[in-house]
Structure formats: structure tokens, C-alpha cells
Amino acid sequence: MKQNQEVLIKDLSIITDEVLLRAQSLLGLSKEEINWKPYPASWSIAECLEHLNRYGDFYLPACRESIEKLPKVRNNQKPFKSGLLGNYFAKLMFPKEGGKTMQSPKDKNPIHSMVSENVLDTFITQQKEIIDILASAGKIDLNKGKTSISISNMIKLKLGDTLRVVIYHNLRHIKQIEKILEAIRASR
């Protein structure tokens, strides 16, 4: 994938703004609703958010650190060219109708774990941080920044790909949450 960096950041910002709005709409849910599961082996809304928060805890500091190491540019017209692995992961995370479910690594799978009551507040805070990161990313070359991935310090992605993966992953699980909300409404 090759794209103007300014356009990429704008597209990712639009998605993040939408994810933030959808997350804020969850603030009125009861404790029972946020912890309700369509069936025992599925995730609740709280578990979806906890899963995303765990990834945010890893990737957001990594993105900030990568941005801080790079020189600022005034007018960044250089296109972002996705790496092979980064593009693969980004496409894998982008939600598709009828897309496959994926196994989460054990440390990122919150099922049956104690989920904090402020899981939604944490997620909203992380979305605001992503918006801030995207604003800072507009002043650097997304091709030069690198971040490790959560499953291996040996593999590094371009910063632009990392941002795509994180933001598409958030969108993927927000869509999952919307399906849970539909199931809650149907169960009434």
C-alpha cells in the first residue's frame, strides 16, 4: 500500500474519532449490560475493551517513543509505503463482513479475568491519546519510525503500519461490541 502520509493520518483520525464516539455512547450502559455475554465462551463488551486496552498499553507508548526519536519535517509530501508484514497485519485487522475470528495471545485474552470497572474510561482515554499521537505523526516521516510488535521484539513495523494495525484493530472490536449490543436488545 502506498499513500500520501497526510491522507493516511486523516483517514486514521476519522476512524479514531468514530471509535471514540461509539465508545462514549457506551457510557450509559449498566454494569450488567457491559458484562453481558451472548454465550459463555464469547466476550462481553467489557472484555472486548479490556483486550483493546492491553494492546493500547503496549502500542501507544511504543508509538510515542518512535515519534519522539524522529526529526520533525515541515511539509511532509513523501508517500507512506507500507511494509510487507505491516500491510499484511493491517489488512488482517481491518474489519470485513463475515471476516474470520482470530485467537488472541493468552496475555491479551481477557475472558474470565477480572476486568476493571473503569475499562471504558481507560479505552476512551486511549482513543484521545491516539488522536494526539496522530497529530504528532503528521510532523514526521511515517516510513522511518519503527515499533516492535507485541508478540516479538525481533519484528519491527513501520510506524505508519503500526498505527494502521492498532486503529483497525480498535474498529474491528467496536464492530464486535455493536453486535453484542444488538444481542442485548434482542434478548429483552
C-alpha positions as CSV (number, residue, x, y, z in Angstrom):
1,M,0.0,0.0,0.0
2,K,1.3,3.4,-1.0
3,Q,-0.5,6.5,0.2
4,N,0.1,10.2,0.9
5,Q,1.0,10.5,4.6
6,E,-1.3,13.4,5.2
7,V,-4.2,11.4,3.7
8,L,-3.4,8.3,5.7
9,I,-3.3,10.3,9.0
10,K,-6.6,12.0,8.1
11,D,-8.2,8.6,7.4
12,L,-6.9,7.1,10.6
13,S,-8.1,10.2,12.5
14,I,-11.6,9.8,11.1
15,I,-11.7,6.2,12.2
16,T,-10.4,7.0,15.6
17,D,-13.0,9.8,16.0
18,E,-15.7,7.4,15.1
19,V,-14.4,4.7,17.5
20,L,-14.3,7.4,20.3
21,L,-17.9,8.5,19.6
22,R,-19.1,4.9,19.7
23,A,-17.2,4.2,22.9
24,Q,-18.6,7.3,24.5
25,S,-22.1,6.1,23.6
26,L,-21.5,3.1,25.9
27,L,-21.2,5.3,29.0
28,G,-24.9,4.9,29.7
29,L,-24.8,1.1,29.9
30,S,-25.4,-0.6,33.2
31,K,-22.8,-2.9,34.8
32,E,-24.9,-5.9,33.8
33,E,-25.1,-4.8,30.1
34,I,-21.3,-4.1,29.8
35,N,-20.6,-7.6,31.3
36,W,-23.3,-9.5,29.4
37,K,-22.2,-12.3,27.1
38,P,-24.2,-13.7,24.2
39,Y,-22.9,-17.1,25.2
40,P,-20.4,-18.3,27.9
41,A,-17.4,-18.7,25.6
42,S,-17.9,-15.2,24.0
43,W,-16.5,-11.9,25.2
44,S,-18.6,-9.2,26.9
45,I,-18.3,-5.6,26.0
46,A,-16.0,-5.1,29.0
47,E,-13.8,-7.9,27.8
48,C,-13.5,-6.5,24.3
49,L,-12.5,-3.2,25.8
50,E,-10.0,-4.8,28.2
51,H,-8.5,-6.7,25.2
52,L,-8.0,-3.4,23.3
53,N,-6.7,-1.6,26.4
54,R,-4.0,-4.3,26.8
55,Y,-2.8,-3.7,23.3
56,G,-3.0,0.1,23.8
57,D,-0.8,-0.3,26.9
58,F,1.8,-1.8,24.7
59,Y,1.5,0.1,21.4
60,L,0.7,3.7,22.5
61,P,4.0,4.2,24.4
62,A,5.9,2.5,21.6
63,C,4.3,4.9,19.0
64,R,5.1,7.9,21.2
65,E,8.7,6.8,21.7
66,S,9.1,6.2,17.9
67,I,7.7,9.7,17.1
68,E,10.0,11.4,19.7
69,K,13.1,9.9,18.2
70,L,12.5,11.2,14.7
71,P,13.3,14.7,13.3
72,K,10.3,16.9,12.6
73,V,9.6,17.8,9.0
74,R,7.7,20.9,7.8
75,N,5.9,19.8,4.7
76,N,5.8,16.0,4.5
77,Q,4.7,15.2,1.0
78,K,6.6,11.9,0.8
79,P,4.2,9.0,0.4
80,F,3.9,6.3,3.1
81,K,4.9,2.9,1.6
82,S,3.6,0.1,3.8
83,G,6.0,-2.8,4.6
84,L,5.1,-6.3,3.5
85,L,4.4,-7.6,7.0
86,G,2.9,-4.4,8.3
87,N,0.4,-4.3,5.4
88,Y,-0.4,-8.0,6.0
89,F,-1.2,-7.3,9.7
90,A,-3.2,-4.1,8.8
91,K,-5.3,-6.0,6.3
92,L,-5.8,-8.8,8.8
93,M,-7.1,-6.4,11.4
94,F,-9.4,-4.4,9.1
95,P,-13.0,-5.5,9.8
96,K,-14.6,-7.3,7.0
97,E,-18.2,-8.6,6.8
98,G,-18.1,-12.3,7.5
99,G,-14.4,-12.0,8.5
100,K,-12.7,-14.7,10.5
101,T,-12.4,-14.6,14.2
102,M,-8.8,-14.8,15.5
103,Q,-7.2,-16.3,18.5
104,S,-5.7,-13.8,20.9
105,P,-2.4,-14.4,22.7
106,K,-3.0,-15.5,26.2
107,D,-1.8,-12.3,27.8
108,K,-4.2,-10.3,25.6
109,N,-7.2,-12.6,26.1
110,P,-9.4,-11.1,28.9
111,I,-12.0,-13.9,29.1
112,H,-12.8,-14.9,32.6
113,S,-10.3,-12.4,34.0
114,M,-11.2,-9.6,36.4
115,V,-12.0,-6.6,34.3
116,S,-11.6,-3.2,35.9
117,E,-14.8,-1.1,36.4
118,N,-13.1,1.8,34.6
119,V,-12.3,-0.3,31.5
120,L,-14.5,2.0,29.3
121,D,-12.9,5.2,30.8
122,T,-9.4,3.7,30.0
123,F,-10.4,2.9,26.5
124,I,-11.8,6.4,25.9
125,T,-8.6,7.9,27.3
126,Q,-6.5,5.7,25.0
127,Q,-8.6,6.9,22.0
128,K,-7.9,10.5,22.9
129,E,-4.2,9.6,23.1
130,I,-4.3,8.1,19.7
131,I,-5.8,11.3,18.3
132,D,-2.8,13.2,19.9
133,I,-0.3,10.6,18.5
134,L,-1.8,11.1,15.0
135,A,-1.4,14.8,15.3
136,S,2.3,14.3,16.2
137,A,2.7,11.7,13.5
138,G,1.8,14.4,10.9
139,K,5.1,16.1,11.6
140,I,7.4,13.1,11.0
141,D,8.2,10.6,8.2
142,L,6.0,7.5,8.9
143,N,8.4,5.4,6.9
144,K,11.3,6.0,9.2
145,G,9.7,5.4,12.6
146,K,9.7,1.8,13.8
147,T,7.9,-0.1,16.6
148,S,8.2,-3.7,17.8
149,I,5.1,-5.8,17.7
150,S,3.5,-7.2,20.9
151,I,4.4,-10.8,20.2
152,S,8.1,-10.3,19.4
153,N,10.7,-7.6,19.9
154,M,12.6,-9.1,17.0
155,I,9.9,-8.0,14.5
156,K,9.6,-4.2,13.8
157,L,6.9,-2.5,11.8
158,K,7.0,1.0,10.2
159,L,5.2,3.5,12.4
160,G,2.5,4.0,9.8
161,D,1.7,0.3,9.7
162,T,1.6,0.1,13.5
163,L,-0.9,2.9,13.6
164,R,-3.0,1.2,10.9
165,V,-2.9,-2.1,12.8
166,V,-3.9,-0.5,16.2
167,I,-6.7,1.6,14.8
168,Y,-8.1,-1.1,12.5
169,H,-8.0,-3.5,15.5
170,N,-9.9,-1.0,17.6
171,L,-12.5,-0.6,14.8
172,R,-12.8,-4.4,14.5
173,H,-13.7,-4.8,18.1
174,I,-16.0,-1.8,18.2
175,K,-18.0,-3.6,15.5
176,Q,-17.9,-6.7,17.7
177,I,-19.3,-4.6,20.5
178,E,-22.1,-3.4,18.3
179,K,-23.1,-7.0,17.6
180,I,-23.2,-7.6,21.4
181,L,-25.4,-4.6,21.8
182,E,-27.8,-6.0,19.1
183,A,-27.9,-9.3,21.0
184,I,-28.6,-7.4,24.3
185,R,-31.5,-5.6,22.6
186,A,-32.8,-8.9,21.1
187,S,-32.7,-10.7,24.5
188,R,-35.1,-8.2,26.1
